[in-house]
Amino acid sequence: MAVAIRLMRFGKKHFPTYRIVALDKRAKRDGAYIEKIGIYQPMSNPHVLEWNQERLNYWIRNGAIVSDGVKKLMVNNLKKKDVQAPTSREKRLQ
């Protein structure tokens, strides 16, 4: 089973809230997920972005594919000493 880490949309019309989840790669955007890793609220002022770093590291170490949206959030908000988003080259080598 290929696992992906991506955003799942919730909230009202024109006021989205996202969950960062680990799910089967073939599942729908808002389908069933394996584990909730964090939340992202882009419309609040300031933006709210929270996640469980240990679980994120666990899924990345075990080969989860990180979506472009989550990868962009990680790169913009992680410290360099924490986990880094995997590059496409690293994924091809696995």
Buried (B, 14 or more C-beta within 10 A) or exposed (E): EEBBBBBBEEEEEEEBBBBBBBBBEEBEEEEEBBBBBBBBBEEEEEEEBEBEEEBBEBBBEEEBBBBEBBBEBBEEEBEEEEBEBBEEEEEEEE
